[in-house]
Amino acid sequence: MRRILTLTALLATTATPALAQTYPQPGRPYGAYPGGVPAAIADQHRYENDRLRAQSQSNADQARQQQIETQLRLRGIEAAREPAAAYALPPRPLYSPEQERALRQSAAERRQQTAQGMSQIDDWLARPQ
């Protein structure tokens, strides 16, 4: 007798979840929705459109970000390249000794003027504050 009660109790506890499952009742699925079925369907469409619009914006932002990263990587690769071999200048034509001396003197004067201009800038930058 005790075994029969135990088995009955065991079957009742295992069968309860199966009996508790209910299926949707046929009829109006949006009966409690304000505005009824058309308003519910319109809201579903609106929510889906908003979701798709947000997803599209997110995809566009990601594409823009990847384009910027691609440009930065390309610039980095181009900057890392070894510079092209500089073309050797053709040899300077030979001048007479007087012309050579005049060229050397003018180059020395240009260097002095440049150094003087640079020293003025350095002096101005090093001035007491």
Secondary structure, DSSP 8 states (H G I E B T S, - for coil): -HHHHHHHHHHHHHHHHHHH-----SS-TTTTSTTHHHHHHHHHHHHHHHHHHHHHHHHHHHHHHHHHHHHHHHHHHHHHS---------------HHHHHHHHHHHHHHHHHHHHHHHHHHHHHTS--
